[in-house]
């Protein structure tokens, strides 16, 4: 059962509120002075505060109430506080709401309005506590994952990335081939490095080959090596990537581009660990962990006869699916901050624009956008317009009458609500608004609060 602390020197007011809340299964605690209220607050167990603005020492200015409110806010930054008084000055009310007051009600109050406000605030407070508990659990899991594994400096915060990294570290300890799938620019090679860094072969070499960056006739020589004269220009014998990776890990990117002859040889190496150099007869034995990656639809290529089905199942003993950046939005800002040069920071609107962008180029696009924007920003703050993204122009609405800043539009508010899971207090923080300011915008735009 939630508990409300009532701080008011008028016993009749405290008694009336206690009776009202007791009829609706809400406990109350009372204090007659600011000092007594702060002392009760230190004991804990308070979910919401209703405080008067004028006490016995000063019944007109509201200075005691202001001081009490700021003292509560200093001790409990997220605790909802309702200001209740017959003393009303619009300017002061606006200032207090900006400072974080949950609501400002005049005496005599309307019971139904007060109860609705209290219930909404208690629900929001519980939702925020649940969100905090959830995030605390995520932080503990991420800390344990980093402590127990070598993540090669991977920057992430999204639960989808955490699940993938946890699985990658788990499967790394086997010797089975791993297939990493996902779009271009999403970070597949980083996942391959993590698999290697946590494997039994971590002390061996990590060799990477992009099968899509070489002509088809050279891929076999790159993989298996070549004897002198094996092809035009091969003046001397050379070792291939399998020999170089012996005792370690070979990462084959763009595996879908491997030609048919190379697929046959690769299948045999995976099965036996043996191969011969191009143009040679002597077989060589290696022990190599193969991690491959592709953004291609390999099953479709198998149906078209462009990729061997038996090789696919050999490579795909364990598949790690790396989602596009748009499907792990909590990674966007940590990555953006990671790519920023020292001494630079993102403006709040720039962060919102980054979160709204679809990122078809994934992490690679994000890195390029942030680094270019930092280069074009002479000061320490990177503005939204410096990002050069389409959302940067659409996101800037009319200036706020109260603060002269940028007013979030309907799309920005709905996006923030979606990212916060409907937790209004969290959405308000992201948008740079007080809760009450967000409520007013929701009502004005006709956006449901639930």
C-alpha positions as CSV (number, residue, x, y, z in Angstrom):
1,X,0.0,0.0,0.0
2,X,1.5,3.4,-1.0
3,X,2.2,6.1,1.7
4,X,1.7,9.8,1.3
5,X,3.5,12.3,3.5
6,X,1.4,15.4,4.3
7,X,3.4,18.4,5.5
8,X,0.9,21.1,6.7
9,X,0.7,23.1,9.9
10,X,-3.1,23.1,9.6
11,X,-4.4,20.0,11.5
12,X,-7.8,20.3,9.8
13,X,-6.2,20.0,6.3
14,X,-4.1,17.0,7.3
15,X,-7.1,15.3,8.9
16,X,-9.2,15.9,5.8
17,X,-6.5,14.5,3.5
18,X,-5.9,11.5,5.7
19,X,-9.7,10.6,5.7
20,X,-9.9,11.1,1.9
21,X,-6.9,8.8,1.2
22,X,-7.9,6.2,3.8
23,X,-11.1,5.7,1.8
24,X,-9.0,4.8,-1.2
25,X,-6.5,2.4,0.4
26,X,-3.7,4.9,0.6
27,X,-1.7,5.3,3.9
28,X,-0.7,8.7,5.1
29,X,1.9,10.2,7.4
30,X,1.7,13.7,8.7
31,X,4.2,16.5,9.7
32,X,3.3,20.0,11.0
33,X,6.6,21.7,10.0
34,X,9.3,21.5,7.3
35,X,11.8,20.1,9.7
36,X,9.4,17.5,11.0
37,X,8.5,16.6,7.4
38,X,12.2,16.2,6.3
39,X,12.9,14.1,9.4
40,X,10.0,11.8,8.5
41,X,11.2,11.6,4.9
42,X,14.6,10.4,6.1
43,X,12.9,7.4,7.7
44,X,11.9,6.2,4.2
45,X,8.8,4.5,2.9
46,X,7.3,7.6,1.4
47,X,5.9,7.4,-2.2
48,X,4.5,11.0,-2.6
49,X,4.6,14.3,-0.7
50,X,1.8,16.8,-0.4
51,X,3.2,20.0,1.1
52,X,1.8,23.4,2.1
53,X,3.6,26.5,0.9
54,X,3.1,28.6,4.0
55,X,3.8,27.7,7.6
56,X,3.4,29.5,10.9
57,X,6.5,31.6,10.7
58,X,5.5,33.2,7.4
59,X,1.9,33.0,6.1
60,X,2.0,35.0,2.9
61,X,5.3,34.8,1.0
62,X,5.6,31.1,0.4
63,X,9.3,31.2,1.1
64,X,9.2,28.4,3.7
65,X,7.3,26.2,1.2
66,X,9.9,27.0,-1.5
67,X,12.8,26.1,0.8
68,X,11.0,22.9,1.8
69,X,10.3,21.9,-1.8
70,X,14.0,22.4,-2.8
71,X,15.2,20.5,0.3
72,X,12.9,17.5,-0.7
73,X,14.1,17.7,-4.3
74,X,17.7,17.7,-3.1
75,X,17.2,14.6,-1.0
76,X,14.8,12.7,-3.3
77,X,15.2,13.9,-6.9
78,X,12.5,11.6,-8.3
79,X,9.9,11.7,-5.4
80,X,6.6,13.3,-6.7
81,X,5.7,16.5,-4.8
82,X,2.3,18.2,-4.9
83,X,2.1,21.8,-3.7
84,X,-1.1,22.6,-2.0
85,X,-1.9,26.1,-0.8
86,X,-4.3,29.0,-0.8
87,X,-1.4,31.2,-1.8
88,X,-1.1,31.4,-5.6
89,X,1.1,33.4,-7.9
90,X,1.2,32.1,-11.5
91,X,4.9,33.0,-12.0
92,X,6.0,31.0,-8.9
93,X,3.8,28.1,-9.9
94,X,5.4,27.9,-13.3
95,X,8.9,28.1,-11.8
96,X,8.2,25.3,-9.4
97,X,6.7,23.1,-12.1
98,X,9.9,23.7,-14.1
99,X,11.9,22.8,-11.0
100,X,10.2,19.4,-10.9
101,X,7.0,19.8,-8.9
102,X,4.4,17.2,-9.9
103,X,1.4,19.5,-9.6
104,X,0.3,22.8,-8.0
105,X,-3.3,22.8,-6.5
106,X,-5.1,25.7,-4.7
107,X,-7.1,25.3,-1.6
108,X,-9.9,24.4,-1.4
109,X,-9.1,21.4,-3.5
110,X,-11.3,19.2,-5.6
111,X,-11.3,15.7,-4.2
112,X,-11.7,14.0,-7.5
113,X,-9.0,16.0,-9.2
114,X,-6.6,15.5,-6.3
115,X,-7.2,11.7,-6.2
116,X,-6.8,11.4,-10.0
117,X,-3.5,13.3,-9.7
118,X,-2.3,11.3,-6.8
119,X,-3.2,8.0,-8.4
120,X,-1.5,9.0,-11.7
121,X,1.7,10.1,-9.9
122,X,1.8,6.9,-7.7
123,X,1.5,4.8,-10.9
124,X,4.2,6.8,-12.6
125,X,6.4,6.5,-9.5
126,X,6.0,2.8,-9.4
127,X,6.7,2.5,-13.1
128,X,9.8,4.5,-12.7
129,X,11.0,2.4,-9.8
130,X,10.4,-0.7,-11.9
131,X,12.3,0.8,-14.8
132,X,15.1,1.7,-12.4
133,X,15.2,-1.9,-11.1
134,X,15.2,-3.2,-14.6
135,X,18.0,-0.9,-15.6
136,X,20.0,-1.7,-12.5
137,X,19.6,-5.4,-13.3
138,X,20.8,-4.7,-16.9
139,X,23.8,-2.8,-15.5
140,X,24.7,-5.7,-13.2
141,X,24.4,-8.2,-16.1
142,X,26.6,-6.1,-18.4
143,X,29.1,-5.6,-15.6
144,X,29.3,-9.4,-15.1
145,X,29.5,-10.0,-18.8
146,X,32.4,-7.6,-19.1
147,X,34.1,-9.0,-16.0
148,X,33.9,-12.6,-17.0
149,X,34.7,-12.2,-20.8
150,X,36.8,-10.3,-23.2
151,X,34.4,-8.1,-25.2
152,X,37.2,-6.4,-27.2
153,X,36.0,-2.9,-26.2
154,X,32.5,-3.5,-27.6
155,X,30.2,-0.5,-26.9
156,X,26.6,-1.5,-26.3
157,X,23.6,-0.9,-24.0
158,X,20.7,-2.6,-25.8
159,X,19.3,-5.9,-24.4
160,X,19.4,-7.4,-27.9
161,X,23.2,-6.7,-28.0
162,X,23.6,-8.1,-24.5
163,X,21.9,-11.3,-25.4
164,X,24.0,-11.7,-28.6
165,X,27.3,-11.1,-26.7
166,X,26.3,-13.5,-24.0
167,X,25.6,-16.2,-26.6
168,X,28.8,-15.4,-28.5
169,X,30.9,-15.8,-25.3
170,X,29.2,-19.0,-24.5
171,X,29.7,-20.6,-27.9
172,X,33.2,-19.3,-28.1
173,X,34.4,-22.1,-25.8
174,X,33.4,-24.8,-28.2
175,X,35.4,-25.6,-31.4
176,X,32.4,-25.7,-33.7
177,X,32.3,-23.3,-36.7
178,X,30.2,-20.2,-36.2
179,X,28.2,-18.3,-38.8
180,X,27.5,-14.6,-38.0
181,X,24.6,-13.1,-40.0
182,X,23.5,-9.6,-40.2
183,X,23.5,-6.5,-42.4
184,X,26.5,-4.7,-43.7
185,X,28.1,-2.2,-41.3
186,X,26.5,-3.8,-38.2
187,X,29.7,-5.1,-36.7
188,X,30.0,-8.7,-37.7
189,X,33.8,-8.7,-37.5
190,X,33.7,-7.4,-34.0
191,X,31.5,-10.4,-33.0
192,X,34.0,-12.7,-34.7
193,X,36.9,-11.1,-32.7
194,X,34.9,-11.6,-29.5
195,X,34.4,-15.3,-30.3
196,X,38.1,-15.7,-30.9
197,X,39.1,-13.7,-27.7
198,X,37.0,-16.1,-25.5
199,X,37.9,-19.3,-27.3
200,X,40.4,-22.0,-26.5
201,X,42.4,-20.6,-29.4
202,X,42.6,-17.1,-28.0
203,X,46.4,-17.2,-27.8
204,X,46.6,-18.1,-31.5
205,X,46.3,-15.7,-34.5
206,X,43.1,-14.1,-35.6
207,X,43.2,-13.9,-39.4
208,X,40.4,-12.2,-41.4
209,X,39.7,-12.5,-45.1
210,X,36.9,-10.6,-47.0
211,X,35.8,-13.1,-49.7
212,X,33.9,-10.3,-51.5
213,X,37.0,-8.0,-51.9
214,X,39.0,-10.4,-54.2
215,X,38.5,-11.7,-57.7
216,X,37.1,-15.2,-57.7
217,X,40.3,-16.7,-59.2
218,X,42.4,-15.3,-56.3
219,X,40.2,-16.4,-53.4
220,X,41.5,-20.0,-53.4
221,X,45.1,-18.8,-53.4
222,X,44.3,-16.5,-50.5
223,X,42.6,-19.2,-48.5
224,X,44.9,-22.2,-49.2
225,X,48.1,-20.6,-50.5
226,X,49.8,-21.2,-53.9
227,X,52.9,-22.8,-55.2
228,X,55.3,-20.9,-57.5
229,X,53.8,-20.7,-61.0
230,X,50.3,-21.8,-59.9
231,X,48.8,-18.7,-61.7
232,X,50.0,-15.8,-63.6
233,X,52.1,-13.6,-61.4
234,X,52.8,-16.3,-58.8
235,X,56.6,-16.0,-58.9
236,X,57.2,-17.7,-55.6
237,X,55.3,-20.0,-53.2
238,X,53.1,-18.3,-50.7
239,X,51.1,-19.5,-47.7
240,X,47.4,-18.9,-47.5
241,X,45.1,-17.8,-44.7
242,X,44.5,-21.3,-43.3
243,X,48.3,-21.8,-42.8
244,X,48.6,-18.3,-41.2
245,X,45.6,-19.0,-38.9
246,X,46.9,-22.4,-37.7
247,X,46.3,-22.7,-34.0
248,X,43.9,-19.7,-34.1
249,X,40.8,-18.4,-35.8
250,X,40.1,-17.7,-39.4
251,X,37.3,-15.2,-40.1
252,X,35.8,-15.4,-43.5
253,X,33.6,-12.4,-44.2
254,X,31.2,-12.3,-47.2
255,X,31.3,-16.1,-47.3
256,X,28.5,-16.1,-49.9
257,X,31.0,-14.8,-52.4
258,X,33.2,-17.9,-52.3
259,X,33.3,-19.5,-55.7
260,X,32.2,-23.1,-56.3
261,X,35.7,-24.6,-56.4
262,X,36.6,-22.8,-53.2
263,X,33.5,-24.1,-51.5
264,X,34.5,-27.7,-52.2
265,X,38.0,-27.1,-50.8
266,X,36.7,-25.3,-47.7
267,X,34.2,-28.1,-47.0
268,X,37.1,-30.6,-47.0
269,X,39.2,-28.5,-44.7
270,X,36.3,-28.2,-42.3
271,X,35.8,-31.9,-42.3
272,X,39.5,-33.1,-42.2
273,X,41.7,-30.1,-41.4
274,X,43.7,-31.0,-44.5
275,X,44.3,-29.1,-47.8
276,X,46.8,-28.6,-50.6
277,X,48.1,-25.3,-51.9
278,X,46.9,-24.1,-55.3
279,X,49.1,-25.8,-57.9
280,X,50.6,-28.3,-55.4
281,X,50.0,-31.9,-54.4
282,X,51.4,-32.0,-50.8
283,X,48.7,-32.0,-48.2
284,X,49.0,-29.8,-45.2
285,X,47.3,-30.3,-41.8
286,X,46.0,-27.3,-39.7
287,X,43.9,-26.8,-36.7
288,X,41.8,-23.7,-37.3
289,X,38.5,-22.4,-35.8
290,X,36.4,-21.0,-38.7
291,X,34.1,-18.1,-38.1
292,X,32.3,-16.9,-41.2
293,X,29.9,-14.0,-41.8
294,X,27.4,-12.9,-44.4
295,X,24.6,-10.5,-45.1
296,X,23.4,-12.7,-48.0
297,X,20.4,-15.1,-47.8
298,X,22.4,-18.4,-48.0
299,X,19.3,-20.6,-48.0
300,X,18.1,-18.7,-51.1
301,X,21.5,-19.1,-52.7
302,X,21.3,-22.9,-52.0
303,X,17.9,-23.1,-53.7
304,X,19.5,-21.2,-56.7
305,X,22.4,-23.6,-56.8
306,X,25.0,-20.9,-55.9
307,X,26.0,-22.2,-52.5
308,X,26.6,-25.8,-51.3
309,X,24.0,-27.0,-48.8
310,X,26.5,-29.3,-47.1
311,X,29.0,-26.4,-46.7
312,X,26.2,-24.2,-45.3
313,X,25.4,-26.8,-42.5
314,X,29.1,-27.2,-41.8
315,X,29.6,-23.4,-41.4
316,X,26.3,-23.0,-39.5
317,X,26.9,-25.3,-36.6
318,X,26.1,-22.2,-34.5
319,X,24.5,-19.1,-35.9
320,X,24.9,-15.7,-34.3
321,X,22.3,-13.2,-35.6
322,X,23.4,-9.6,-35.3
323,X,20.4,-7.3,-35.6
324,X,20.6,-4.0,-37.5
325,X,21.3,-0.9,-35.4
326,X,17.6,0.2,-35.8
327,X,16.6,-2.9,-33.9
328,X,18.9,-2.2,-31.0
329,X,18.2,1.5,-30.4
330,X,19.7,1.7,-26.9
331,X,23.1,1.2,-28.6
332,X,22.8,4.4,-30.7
333,X,23.7,7.1,-28.1
334,X,26.5,5.1,-26.4
335,X,28.1,4.4,-29.8
336,X,27.7,8.0,-30.9
337,X,29.4,9.2,-27.7
338,X,32.2,6.7,-28.3
339,X,32.7,8.0,-31.8
340,X,32.8,11.7,-30.7
341,X,36.3,13.2,-30.3
342,X,37.4,14.3,-26.8
343,X,36.0,17.7,-25.8
344,X,32.9,17.4,-28.0
345,X,29.3,16.6,-26.8
346,X,25.9,16.2,-28.5
347,X,23.2,18.8,-28.1
348,X,19.9,17.3,-26.7
349,X,18.2,17.8,-30.0
350,X,21.1,16.1,-31.8
351,X,20.6,13.0,-29.6
352,X,16.9,13.0,-30.4
353,X,17.6,13.2,-34.1
354,X,20.1,10.3,-33.9
355,X,17.5,8.2,-32.1
356,X,14.9,8.9,-34.7
357,X,17.1,8.1,-37.7
358,X,16.6,4.6,-39.3
359,X,20.3,3.9,-39.8
360,X,20.2,1.9,-43.0
361,X,24.1,1.9,-43.0
362,X,24.1,0.7,-39.3
363,X,27.1,1.3,-37.1
364,X,29.3,2.3,-40.0
365,X,26.9,5.0,-41.0
366,X,26.5,6.2,-37.4
367,X,30.3,6.5,-37.0
368,X,30.7,8.5,-40.3
369,X,27.8,10.8,-39.4
370,X,29.1,11.6,-35.9
371,X,32.7,12.1,-36.9
372,X,31.7,14.3,-39.8
373,X,29.4,16.4,-37.6
374,X,32.1,16.8,-35.0
375,X,34.5,18.0,-37.7
376,X,32.0,20.6,-38.9
377,X,31.2,21.8,-35.4
378,X,33.7,24.5,-34.4
379,X,32.6,24.6,-30.8
380,X,32.3,21.9,-28.2
381,X,28.6,21.2,-28.9
382,X,27.5,19.2,-31.9
383,X,24.1,20.6,-33.0
384,X,21.3,18.6,-34.7
385,X,21.8,20.5,-38.0
386,X,25.5,19.4,-38.1
387,X,24.4,15.8,-38.4
388,X,23.1,16.3,-41.9
389,X,20.2,13.9,-41.3
390,X,16.7,14.4,-42.7
391,X,15.2,14.2,-39.3
392,X,17.3,17.1,-38.1
393,X,15.1,19.6,-40.0
394,X,11.8,17.9,-39.3
395,X,12.4,17.7,-35.6
396,X,12.8,21.4,-35.0
397,X,9.4,22.9,-34.2
398,X,8.5,26.4,-33.1
399,X,10.4,27.9,-30.2
400,X,9.0,27.2,-26.8
401,X,7.3,30.3,-25.4
402,X,8.6,29.6,-21.9
403,X,12.2,28.8,-22.6
404,X,12.9,29.8,-26.1
405,X,14.3,26.3,-26.8
406,X,13.3,23.7,-29.4
407,X,9.7,22.4,-29.0
408,X,9.4,18.6,-29.5
409,X,6.8,17.8,-32.2
410,X,4.2,15.0,-32.2
411,X,6.6,12.5,-33.8
412,X,9.3,13.2,-31.3
413,X,7.0,12.8,-28.4
414,X,5.5,9.5,-29.7
415,X,9.0,8.2,-30.4
416,X,10.1,9.0,-26.9
417,X,7.0,7.3,-25.4
418,X,7.7,4.2,-27.5
419,X,11.3,4.0,-26.4
420,X,10.3,4.5,-22.7
421,X,7.7,1.8,-22.9
422,X,5.0,4.4,-22.1
423,X,6.7,5.5,-18.9
424,X,5.8,9.2,-19.0
425,X,8.4,10.4,-16.5
426,X,11.2,8.7,-18.6
427,X,9.9,10.1,-21.8
428,X,9.8,13.6,-20.2
429,X,13.4,13.3,-19.2
430,X,14.4,12.3,-22.7
431,X,12.5,15.2,-24.2
432,X,14.0,17.7,-21.8
433,X,10.5,18.5,-20.3
434,X,9.0,18.3,-16.8
435,X,6.3,15.8,-16.3
436,X,3.6,18.4,-16.2
437,X,4.9,20.0,-19.4
438,X,4.7,16.6,-21.1
439,X,1.1,16.1,-19.8
440,X,0.1,19.5,-21.3
441,X,1.6,18.5,-24.7
442,X,-0.1,15.1,-24.7
443,X,-3.5,16.7,-24.0
444,X,-3.0,19.4,-26.6
445,X,-1.9,16.9,-29.3
446,X,-4.6,14.4,-28.3
447,X,-2.0,11.6,-27.4
448,X,-3.3,9.0,-25.0
449,X,-1.4,8.9,-21.7
450,X,-1.6,5.1,-21.4
